[in-house]
Amino acid sequence: MRVFIWRLFFFVIGTIILALGVTLTIRGQHIGVGSWDVLHIGLYETIGLSIGSWSIILGISILIGIALLTRKLPKWGTWVDMFLTGIFIDIFNYMLPQATTTWMQYVAFLLGLVGIGFGAGMYITANLGVGPRDALMMFVVEQTTLSVQVARTIMEVGVAIIGVLLGGPLGIGTIIMAFALGPIVQQALRFNEYLFFYITKEKALP
């Protein structure tokens, strides 16, 4: 029970940190947002609904696709993560002030980049189910010989291209995030796995 509570802690806090990171990159969107948010914002600008709503809608679509391919239902944590992330993106988007100066946008973007990578590494460590985008990344890793870093980079670049075609904002930050997020997630996974083992004396991931 104690180990499960720590898993739940890593899962919830990691998800919240990731959502905060996404919102911070949106605040620095003149520099460039993450690939998935290029797509979310492009859909928001083209069709409507909120950015968080599109995060959830695309998440459901990805999970259905993976479930059909693997013939396995995602873990309960995957569904919880998807809705929590979308909800907290909208909450933070409402709460956080706009970055009104260039230096504030750079700070917001850099903090957001680290937040997304660290948050992803933290909640993946919980092993209660990963979010749809990370589920897609892990699916690619399991089906190929690619590392987490390479799979994430390919996925980020592909999604960014689709987002731009839909009218989403593209900046130098989008390119930085497409190539930097994979290594950050990989390092965050190592750190959080070590931290989890240090606290619980059990391995986080099989």
C-alpha positions in Angstrom: 0.0 0.0 0.0 2.8 2.4 0.9 4.5 1.8 -2.5 1.1 2.3 -4.3 0.7 5.7 -2.5 4.1 6.8 -3.7 3.2 5.6 -7.3 0.0 7.7 -7.1 2.1 10.7 -5.8 4.5 10.5 -8.7 1.7 10.0 -11.1 -0.5 13.0 -10.0 2.4 15.4 -9.4 4.1 14.5 -12.6 0.9 15.1 -14.6 0.3 18.5 -12.9 4.0 19.5 -13.6 3.6 18.4 -17.3 0.3 20.4 -17.6 2.0 23.5 -16.1 4.9 23.0 -18.5 2.5 22.9 -21.5 0.8 26.1 -20.3 4.1 27.9 -19.8 5.2 27.1 -23.4 1.9 28.4 -24.6 2.7 31.7 -22.7 5.9 31.8 -24.7 4.3 30.8 -28.0 5.9 33.7 -29.9 9.1 31.7 -29.4 7.3 28.5 -30.3 5.2 25.9 -28.5 5.6 22.2 -28.3 4.7 20.1 -31.4 1.5 18.7 -29.9 0.5 22.2 -28.9 1.1 23.5 -32.4 -1.5 20.9 -33.4 -3.9 21.8 -30.5 -3.7 25.5 -31.1 -4.1 24.9 -34.9 -7.3 23.0 -34.2 -8.5 25.6 -31.7 -7.9 28.4 -34.2 -9.5 26.5 -37.1 -12.5 24.8 -35.4 -12.9 26.3 -31.9 -13.2 24.5 -28.5 -10.5 25.0 -25.9 -6.8 23.9 -26.2 -7.4 21.5 -23.2 -10.5 20.1 -25.0 -8.4 19.3 -28.1 -5.8 17.7 -25.9 -8.5 15.3 -24.6 -10.1 14.7 -28.0 -6.8 13.8 -29.6 -5.8 11.7 -26.6 -9.0 9.6 -26.9 -8.3 9.1 -30.6 -4.7 8.0 -30.0 -5.8 5.5 -27.3 -8.5 4.0 -29.5 -5.9 3.5 -32.2 -3.4 1.9 -29.9 -6.1 -0.3 -28.4 -7.2 -1.5 -31.8 -3.6 -2.3 -32.9 -2.6 -4.0 -29.6 -6.0 -5.5 -28.8 -5.4 -4.3 -25.2 -7.2 -1.7 -23.2 -5.0 1.0 -21.8 -4.4 1.1 -18.0 -6.8 3.2 -15.9 -4.1 5.7 -15.2 -3.8 6.5 -18.9 -7.4 7.7 -19.0 -7.0 9.6 -15.8 -3.8 11.3 -17.0 -5.5 12.3 -20.2 -8.4 14.1 -18.5 -6.2 15.5 -15.7 -3.7 17.0 -18.2 -6.5 18.6 -20.3 -8.2 20.0 -17.2 -5.1 21.4 -15.7 -3.9 22.9 -19.0 -7.2 24.9 -19.0 -6.9 25.8 -15.3 -3.3 27.0 -15.6 -4.1 28.8 -18.9 -6.8 30.7 -16.9 -4.6 31.4 -13.9 -1.2 32.3 -15.3 -0.7 35.9 -16.6 0.4 36.5 -20.2 4.2 36.9 -20.9 4.2 40.5 -22.0 7.9 40.9 -22.7 10.4 39.0 -24.8 12.5 37.9 -21.9 9.4 36.7 -20.0 8.5 34.6 -23.0 12.0 33.0 -23.1 11.8 32.2 -19.4 8.3 30.8 -19.8 9.3 28.7 -22.7 12.5 27.3 -21.1 10.6 26.5 -17.8 7.8 24.9 -19.8 10.2 22.7 -21.8 11.9 21.4 -18.6 8.4 21.0 -16.9 7.0 18.9 -19.8 10.1 16.7 -19.9 10.4 16.3 -16.1 6.6 15.8 -15.6 6.5 13.1 -18.3 9.5 11.3 -16.7 7.9 11.5 -13.3 4.5 10.1 -14.1 5.9 7.4 -16.5 8.0 6.3 -13.5 4.7 5.7 -11.5 3.9 2.9 -14.0 0.1 3.4 -13.5 -0.4 4.2 -17.2 1.0 6.9 -19.4 -0.7 9.7 -21.2 -1.9 9.1 -24.8 1.1 10.8 -26.4 3.6 8.9 -24.2 1.6 5.7 -24.8 2.1 6.3 -28.5 5.8 6.9 -27.9 6.2 3.7 -25.8 4.2 1.8 -28.4 6.7 2.8 -31.1 9.6 1.9 -28.9 8.1 -1.5 -28.2 7.4 -2.2 -31.8 10.8 -1.1 -33.1 14.4 -0.9 -32.0 14.2 2.8 -31.5 15.2 4.4 -28.2 12.8 6.7 -26.3 14.8 9.7 -27.4 14.7 8.8 -31.1 11.0 7.7 -31.1 10.0 10.9 -29.3 11.9 13.1 -31.7 10.4 11.5 -34.8 6.9 11.8 -33.3 7.4 15.5 -32.3 8.6 16.5 -35.8 5.7 14.7 -37.5 3.1 16.2 -35.3 4.6 19.7 -35.7 4.3 19.5 -39.4 0.6 18.5 -39.2 0.0 21.4 -36.7 1.6 24.0 -39.0 -0.5 22.8 -41.9 -3.6 23.5 -39.7 -2.4 27.0 -38.9 -0.7 26.4 -35.6 2.2 28.7 -34.5 5.7 27.6 -35.5 8.8 29.1 -34.0 12.4 28.4 -33.2 11.1 27.0 -29.8 9.1 24.4 -31.6 12.2 23.1 -33.3 14.2 23.2 -30.1 11.4 21.3 -28.3 11.1 18.7 -31.0 14.7 17.7 -30.6 15.3 18.5 -26.9 12.3 16.9 -25.4 13.3 13.4 -26.0 16.7 13.7 -24.2 15.0 15.6 -21.3 12.4 12.9 -20.9 15.1 10.2 -21.0 17.1 11.9 -18.3 14.0 12.6 -16.2 13.1 9.0 -16.3 16.5 7.9 -15.0 16.3 10.5 -12.2 12.8 9.6 -11.1 13.4 5.9 -11.3 16.4 6.4 -9.0 14.3 8.7 -6.7 11.5 6.2 -6.6 13.8 3.3 -5.7 15.5 5.4 -3.1 12.2 6.2 -1.4 10.5 2.8 -1.7 13.4 0.3 -2.2 11.4 -1.1 -5.2 12.0 -0.7 -8.9 9.6 1.7 -10.5 9.5 0.0 -13.9 9.7 -3.7 -14.8 
